[in-house]
Amino acid sequence: MANPARSNTPPLSLDAGAIIFILLLALLTRIVVALWLPQRIIWVDGQRYYLVALRMVSGQGFGSLFDNSKSVPTQALILAAVYEVFRENFLAFRITFAVLGALSCAVGYLIARRLFGVPTAWTAGVLLALYPFLVYISALFEYPQTFFILVMGLFFLCLLRFYDTQRARDALLAGGSLGIAVLSVPTILLYVPLAALSISWMATSHRFGRALLLLAAFSVPVGAWTVRNYVAYDRMVLVNASSGYNFWISNSYAYYRYGKAGIVCIPGAEKTEVCTGQSEEAPINADLTPYVLEEERAAWKNGLGFVQESPARFLELTLRRFLAFWSPDPDALTTDKGSAGSIRNWVAAVTYTPILLLGTAGLLLTRSRWRQLLPIYGYFLVLTAAHSVFLPAARYRLPLDFFLVIFAAVALQRIWLRWRNREDHVLAPMSS
């Protein structure tokens, strides 16, 4: 039975033209940036994913746990699939992710349409297509955030459909999307309990059963990958083996003193405990899995030791990370062409600041819809909390920027309506 509070969403066929326009606009902006970027690996993460993809196409699988302890499977799988067709063609990699980024804009349009109506959806879709942070990340292939934003957008779209339709199919599709998202950005594992509670809250009947359906669908991709890891490494590894490492580098004297410079080991900060404690080479003729897992345990111990030694310092650092997470400063240390150079900070400030302000206003304007928006609020809470404890890099915020843009569209639409009504009020005496 459909939810009695369901929105009056118009049939998709009525605005297919809008979706096509947004797709083309988003694809155009992303391909332009993909063509402008140097045809090489720009960011260090890309080198890691590219090497895993090369192993896959050569028949070696994902390699040892040492090879991909800091990788996620979906990114390497996409790169391997493109490599099979185009070989070592970096432009093909970039255009592939540009297409994925454009699709996420269409998904954003559909989310906004279902929540707030067609006019707001138009505004949201255009903003998503043009928002520089999303355009840039979509033209890269080095990071999994582009694919993650797409599958999480599909998750929320299916969840909103379930709110309206109460169909088990939508619960299953939402769970499957969430499982794939975990294999792209493992941090979202923290959100899974909230997702199950959200769908149970939204259900008008069989609440427990609907939550189980979502969790069952979620378990299919995550469970398959976990079984694969157990077969390959004879250990239970859920996604990868880097949470301890990420916690340690985020909670260390190096990060406390130097910020990001202290953990990427630039000149002047290369002698920090993080830089001197990282092992770049595995021991020769050794079973690498126990070696990696032992390093992971040691990293957790180091990070927790930093926290226990001075809780006040940890709280200070958490506040600093929170502010950095929501700051317009991308906090990137490279200035070459591929990283957009010195103009990057100006573009970020000029474009992100109004989106943050308008998005916050949109969140306040839609607070009467809190029941329907509760899963999105939880999404903001989980990612903000996680990156206030772990690294707060700007790219980790982009999945939330996706929704900030949608809420900014709500605020812009409200501004437009007030301005139009004011104009109508001014012109009415003249017309009479």
C-alpha positions as CSV (number, residue, x, y, z in Angstrom):
1,M,0.0,0.0,0.0
2,A,1.4,3.4,-0.9
3,N,2.3,5.9,1.8
4,P,-0.6,8.3,2.3
5,A,1.9,11.1,2.6
6,R,3.5,10.4,-0.8
7,S,4.5,13.3,-2.9
8,N,2.6,14.0,-6.2
9,T,5.5,13.2,-8.4
10,P,4.8,13.7,-12.1
11,P,5.5,10.9,-14.5
12,L,9.1,10.7,-15.7
13,S,8.0,11.1,-19.3
14,L,6.9,14.6,-18.6
15,D,10.4,15.9,-17.9
16,A,12.6,13.5,-19.9
17,G,13.9,16.5,-21.8
18,A,15.1,18.1,-18.6
19,I,17.1,14.9,-17.7
20,I,18.6,14.8,-21.2
21,F,19.6,18.5,-21.0
22,I,21.2,18.0,-17.6
23,L,23.1,14.9,-18.7
24,L,24.5,16.7,-21.8
25,L,25.4,19.8,-19.8
26,A,27.1,17.8,-17.1
27,L,28.9,15.6,-19.6
28,L,30.1,18.7,-21.6
29,T,31.6,20.4,-18.6
30,R,33.3,17.2,-17.4
31,I,34.7,16.3,-20.8
32,V,36.2,19.8,-21.2
33,V,38.0,19.3,-17.9
34,A,39.1,15.8,-18.9
35,L,40.6,17.1,-22.1
36,W,42.4,19.9,-20.2
37,L,43.9,17.6,-17.6
38,P,47.3,16.1,-18.4
39,Q,47.0,12.5,-19.7
40,R,48.9,10.9,-16.9
41,I,48.2,9.8,-13.3
42,I,48.0,13.0,-11.3
43,W,47.2,11.9,-7.7
44,V,49.0,9.1,-5.9
45,D,45.8,7.1,-5.2
46,G,45.4,6.7,-8.9
47,Q,48.8,4.9,-9.2
48,R,47.6,2.3,-6.6
49,Y,44.3,1.6,-8.3
50,Y,45.9,1.5,-11.7
51,L,48.4,-1.1,-10.6
52,V,45.6,-3.3,-9.2
53,A,43.7,-2.9,-12.5
54,L,46.8,-4.0,-14.5
55,R,47.1,-7.1,-12.3
56,M,43.5,-7.9,-13.0
57,V,43.8,-7.6,-16.8
58,S,46.9,-9.7,-16.7
59,G,45.1,-12.5,-14.9
60,Q,46.7,-12.0,-11.5
61,G,43.5,-11.0,-9.7
62,F,43.5,-8.2,-7.1
63,G,47.0,-9.3,-5.9
64,S,48.1,-9.7,-2.3
65,L,46.6,-7.9,0.7
66,F,49.8,-5.8,0.7
67,D,49.1,-4.8,-2.9
68,N,45.6,-3.5,-2.3
69,S,45.2,-3.0,1.5
70,K,44.4,0.7,0.9
71,S,42.3,0.1,-2.3
72,V,38.6,-0.5,-2.9
73,P,37.4,-3.1,-5.4
74,T,35.0,-1.0,-7.4
75,Q,37.5,1.5,-8.6
76,A,40.0,-1.1,-9.8
77,L,37.2,-3.0,-11.5
78,I,36.1,0.0,-13.5
79,L,39.6,0.8,-14.5
80,A,40.3,-2.8,-15.5
81,A,37.1,-2.8,-17.6
82,V,38.1,0.4,-19.5
83,Y,41.7,-0.9,-19.9
84,E,40.4,-4.1,-21.5
85,V,38.8,-2.0,-24.3
86,F,41.1,1.0,-24.6
87,R,44.4,-0.2,-23.1
88,E,46.6,2.5,-21.5
89,N,44.4,5.4,-22.5
90,F,44.1,7.9,-19.7
91,L,41.6,10.1,-21.6
92,A,39.3,7.0,-21.9
93,F,39.6,6.6,-18.1
94,R,38.7,10.2,-17.5
95,I,35.8,10.3,-19.9
96,T,34.4,7.1,-18.3
97,F,34.3,8.8,-14.9
98,A,32.9,12.0,-16.6
99,V,30.0,9.9,-17.8
100,L,29.5,8.5,-14.3
101,G,29.6,12.0,-12.9
102,A,27.0,13.2,-15.4
103,L,24.7,10.3,-14.5
104,S,24.9,11.4,-10.8
105,C,23.6,14.8,-11.9
106,A,20.6,13.2,-13.5
107,V,20.1,11.1,-10.3
108,G,20.3,14.4,-8.3
109,Y,17.6,15.9,-10.5
110,L,15.4,12.9,-9.8
111,I,15.9,13.1,-6.1
112,A,15.1,16.8,-6.0
113,R,12.1,16.2,-8.3
114,R,10.7,13.6,-5.9
115,L,11.4,15.7,-2.9
116,F,10.7,19.3,-4.0
117,G,9.1,19.3,-7.4
118,V,10.2,19.9,-11.0
119,P,11.2,23.7,-10.8
120,T,13.6,23.0,-7.9
121,A,14.8,19.8,-9.7
122,W,15.7,21.9,-12.7
123,T,17.8,24.3,-10.6
124,A,19.5,21.4,-8.7
125,G,20.3,19.5,-11.9
126,V,21.9,22.6,-13.5
127,L,23.9,23.4,-10.4
128,L,25.1,19.9,-10.1
129,A,26.2,19.9,-13.7
130,L,28.2,23.1,-13.2
131,Y,29.5,22.9,-9.6
132,P,33.3,23.0,-10.0
133,F,34.2,20.6,-7.2
134,L,31.9,17.9,-8.7
135,V,33.1,18.7,-12.3
136,Y,36.7,18.3,-11.4
137,I,36.4,15.1,-9.3
138,S,34.3,13.6,-12.2
139,A,37.0,14.3,-14.7
140,L,39.5,12.3,-12.6
141,F,39.9,8.5,-12.4
142,E,42.2,8.5,-9.4
143,Y,39.5,8.6,-6.7
144,P,36.4,6.5,-6.0
145,Q,34.2,9.4,-4.9
146,T,32.6,9.9,-8.4
147,F,31.2,6.4,-8.5
148,F,30.4,6.5,-4.8
149,I,28.3,9.7,-5.3
150,L,26.4,7.9,-8.1
151,V,25.6,4.8,-6.2
152,M,24.7,6.7,-3.0
153,G,22.4,8.9,-5.1
154,L,20.7,5.7,-6.4
155,F,20.4,4.5,-2.8
156,F,18.6,7.6,-1.7
157,L,16.4,7.7,-4.8
158,C,15.3,4.1,-4.1
159,L,14.8,4.9,-0.4
160,L,12.6,7.9,-1.4
161,R,10.7,5.7,-3.8
162,F,10.1,3.2,-1.0
163,Y,8.7,6.0,1.1
164,D,6.1,6.7,-1.6
165,T,5.4,3.2,-2.8
166,Q,6.2,0.8,0.1
167,R,7.4,-1.8,-2.5
168,A,9.8,-4.5,-1.4
169,R,11.7,-4.0,-4.7
170,D,12.7,-0.5,-3.8
171,A,14.0,-1.7,-0.4
172,L,16.1,-4.4,-2.2
173,L,17.5,-1.9,-4.7
174,A,18.4,0.5,-1.9
175,G,20.2,-2.2,0.0
176,G,22.1,-3.4,-3.1
177,S,23.2,0.2,-3.9
178,L,24.4,0.7,-0.3
179,G,26.4,-2.5,-0.5
180,I,28.2,-1.4,-3.7
181,A,28.8,2.0,-2.0
182,V,30.6,0.3,0.9
183,L,32.9,-1.4,-1.6
184,S,33.7,2.1,-3.0
185,V,34.1,4.1,0.3
186,P,34.2,1.8,3.3
187,T,33.5,4.7,5.7
188,I,29.8,4.4,4.8
189,L,29.6,1.1,6.8
190,L,28.9,3.4,9.7
191,Y,25.7,4.5,8.0
192,V,24.3,1.0,7.5
193,P,22.5,0.7,10.9
194,L,20.9,4.1,10.2
195,A,19.8,3.0,6.8
196,A,18.1,-0.1,8.2
197,L,16.4,2.1,10.9
198,S,15.3,4.6,8.3
199,I,13.6,2.1,6.1
200,S,11.9,0.5,9.1
201,W,10.7,4.0,10.1
202,M,9.4,4.7,6.6
203,A,7.5,1.4,6.3
204,T,3.8,1.5,7.0
205,S,3.8,-2.3,7.7
206,H,6.3,-5.2,8.0
207,R,8.8,-2.7,9.4
208,F,11.2,-5.4,10.6
209,G,10.9,-7.3,7.4
210,R,11.7,-4.3,5.2
211,A,14.8,-3.6,7.2
212,L,15.8,-7.2,6.8
213,L,15.3,-7.0,3.0
214,L,17.6,-3.9,2.8
215,L,20.3,-5.7,4.9
216,A,20.0,-8.9,2.9
217,A,20.5,-7.0,-0.4
218,F,23.3,-5.0,1.2
219,S,25.0,-8.2,2.3
220,V,25.2,-9.7,-1.3
221,P,28.0,-7.5,-2.7
222,V,29.7,-7.0,0.7
223,G,29.5,-10.7,1.6
224,A,30.8,-11.8,-1.8
225,W,33.8,-9.5,-1.5
226,T,34.4,-10.7,2.1
227,V,34.3,-14.4,1.0
228,R,36.7,-13.6,-1.8
229,N,39.1,-12.0,0.7
230,Y,38.8,-15.0,3.0
231,V,39.6,-17.4,0.1
232,A,42.5,-15.3,-1.1
233,Y,44.0,-14.3,2.3
234,D,42.7,-16.9,4.8
235,R,41.5,-14.0,6.9
236,M,38.3,-12.1,7.4
237,V,38.8,-8.8,5.6
238,L,35.6,-6.9,5.1
239,V,36.6,-4.4,2.5
240,N,40.3,-3.5,2.9
241,A,42.9,-3.2,5.7
242,S,43.5,0.5,6.1
243,S,41.2,1.8,8.8
244,G,43.9,1.6,11.5
245,Y,46.4,3.4,9.2
246,N,43.9,6.2,8.4
247,F,43.1,6.6,12.1
248,W,46.8,6.7,13.1
249,I,47.8,9.3,10.5
250,S,44.8,11.4,11.5
251,N,45.6,11.1,15.2
252,S,49.3,11.7,15.5
253,Y,51.8,14.3,16.5
254,A,52.6,14.7,12.8
255,Y,49.0,15.7,11.9
256,Y,48.7,17.8,15.1
257,R,51.8,19.8,14.3
258,Y,51.8,20.1,10.5
259,G,48.4,19.2,9.3
260,K,48.3,17.3,6.0
261,A,51.9,18.3,5.3
262,G,53.0,16.1,8.2
263,I,51.5,12.9,6.8
264,V,52.3,13.3,3.1
265,C,56.0,13.9,4.1
266,I,56.7,17.1,2.1
267,P,60.2,18.7,2.7
268,G,60.3,20.0,6.2
269,A,57.9,17.4,7.6
270,E,59.5,14.2,6.3
271,K,60.9,13.2,9.7
272,T,57.6,12.9,11.5
273,E,56.7,9.6,13.2
274,V,54.2,8.9,10.5
275,C,56.6,9.4,7.7
276,T,59.4,7.4,9.3
277,G,57.0,4.7,10.5
278,Q,55.5,3.9,7.1
279,S,56.7,0.8,5.3
280,E,56.7,1.1,1.5
281,E,58.2,-2.3,0.8
282,A,57.1,-5.7,2.0
283,P,59.6,-8.2,3.4
284,I,61.0,-10.5,0.8
285,N,59.8,-14.1,0.7
286,A,57.3,-13.5,3.4
287,D,53.6,-14.3,3.9
288,L,52.3,-10.8,3.4
289,T,48.9,-11.1,4.9
290,P,50.0,-11.4,8.6
291,Y,52.5,-8.7,7.9
292,V,49.8,-6.2,6.7
293,L,47.4,-7.1,9.5
294,E,50.1,-6.7,12.1
295,E,50.9,-3.2,10.7
296,E,47.2,-2.4,10.9
297,R,47.0,-3.5,14.5
298,A,50.1,-1.4,15.3
299,A,48.6,1.6,13.6
300,W,45.4,1.3,15.7
301,K,47.6,1.1,18.8
302,N,49.6,4.2,17.9
303,G,46.5,6.2,17.1
304,L,44.7,5.2,20.3
305,G,47.8,5.9,22.3
306,F,47.8,9.4,20.9
307,V,44.2,9.9,22.0
308,Q,44.7,8.3,25.5
309,E,47.8,10.4,26.2
310,S,45.9,13.7,25.8
311,P,42.1,13.6,25.3
312,A,42.1,17.4,25.3
313,R,44.5,17.5,22.4
314,F,42.3,14.9,20.6
315,L,39.2,17.0,21.1
316,E,41.1,20.1,19.8
317,L,42.2,18.1,16.8
318,T,38.7,16.8,16.2
319,L,37.3,20.4,16.2
320,R,40.1,21.4,13.8
321,R,39.2,18.5,11.5
322,F,35.5,19.4,11.7
323,L,36.2,23.0,10.6
324,A,38.6,21.8,7.9
325,F,35.9,19.4,6.6
326,W,33.5,22.2,6.0
327,S,36.1,24.8,5.0
328,P,36.2,26.2,1.4
329,D,40.0,25.6,1.4
330,P,40.7,22.3,-0.5
331,D,43.9,21.9,1.6
332,A,45.7,20.4,-1.3
333,L,49.5,20.7,-1.3
334,T,50.2,20.4,-5.0
335,T,50.1,23.3,-7.4
336,D,50.7,21.8,-10.8
337,K,48.3,21.9,-13.7
338,G,46.5,18.7,-12.9
339,S,45.6,20.0,-9.4
340,A,44.2,23.3,-10.9
341,G,47.2,25.3,-9.5
342,S,46.8,28.4,-7.3
343,I,43.4,29.4,-8.9
344,R,41.9,26.3,-7.1
345,N,41.5,28.1,-3.8
346,W,39.8,31.1,-5.4
347,V,37.3,28.9,-7.3
348,A,36.6,26.9,-4.2
349,A,35.9,29.9,-2.1
350,V,33.7,31.6,-4.7
351,T,31.6,28.6,-5.5
352,Y,31.5,26.5,-2.4
353,T,30.7,29.3,0.1
354,P,27.4,30.3,-1.5
355,I,26.4,26.6,-1.9
356,L,27.2,26.1,1.9
357,L,25.1,29.1,2.9
358,L,22.2,28.4,0.5
359,G,22.3,24.7,1.3
360,T,22.1,25.4,5.0
361,A,19.1,27.8,4.3
362,G,17.5,25.1,2.2
363,L,17.9,22.6,5.1
364,L,16.1,25.0,7.4
365,L,13.4,25.8,4.9
366,T,12.5,22.1,4.5
367,R,12.6,21.2,8.1
368,S,8.8,20.5,8.1
369,R,9.7,17.5,5.8
370,W,12.0,16.0,8.5
371,R,10.4,12.5,8.4
372,Q,11.2,12.1,4.7
373,L,14.6,13.8,5.0
374,L,15.7,11.9,8.1
375,P,18.0,9.5,6.2
376,I,19.7,12.4,4.5
377,Y,20.2,14.1,7.9
378,G,21.8,10.8,9.1
379,Y,24.1,10.8,6.1
380,F,25.4,14.3,6.9
381,L,25.8,13.3,10.6
382,V,27.8,10.0,9.8
383,L,30.2,11.4,7.2
384,T,30.8,14.6,9.2
385,A,31.5,12.6,12.4
386,A,33.7,10.1,10.7
387,H,35.9,12.7,9.0
388,S,36.1,14.8,12.2
389,V,37.9,11.7,13.6
390,F,39.7,10.6,10.4
391,L,41.0,12.7,7.6
392,P,38.9,15.7,6.5
393,A,40.0,16.1,2.9
394,A,37.7,18.1,0.6
395,R,37.0,15.2,-1.7
396,Y,35.5,13.3,1.3
397,R,32.9,16.1,1.6
398,L,31.8,15.9,-2.0
399,P,29.0,13.3,-1.4
400,L,27.5,15.9,1.1
401,D,28.1,18.7,-1.3
402,F,25.9,16.8,-3.7
403,F,23.0,17.2,-1.3
404,L,24.0,20.7,-0.3
405,V,23.5,21.7,-3.9
406,I,20.0,20.2,-3.9
407,F,19.1,22.1,-0.8
408,A,20.7,25.2,-2.2
409,A,18.3,24.9,-5.1
410,V,15.4,24.9,-2.7
411,A,16.6,28.2,-1.2
412,L,17.2,29.7,-4.7
413,Q,13.7,28.7,-5.8
414,R,12.2,30.3,-2.7
415,I,14.2,33.5,-3.4
416,W,13.0,33.5,-7.0
417,L,9.3,33.0,-6.0
418,R,9.5,35.9,-3.5
419,W,11.1,38.2,-6.0
420,R,8.5,37.2,-8.7
421,N,5.6,37.8,-6.2
422,R,7.1,41.1,-5.3
423,E,7.3,42.1,-9.0
424,D,3.7,41.0,-9.5
425,H,2.6,43.0,-6.5
426,V,4.4,46.1,-7.9
427,L,3.1,45.7,-11.4
428,A,-0.5,44.9,-10.4
429,P,-1.6,48.5,-9.8
430,M,-0.1,49.6,-13.1
431,S,-1.9,46.8,-15.0
432,S,-5.2,47.8,-13.4
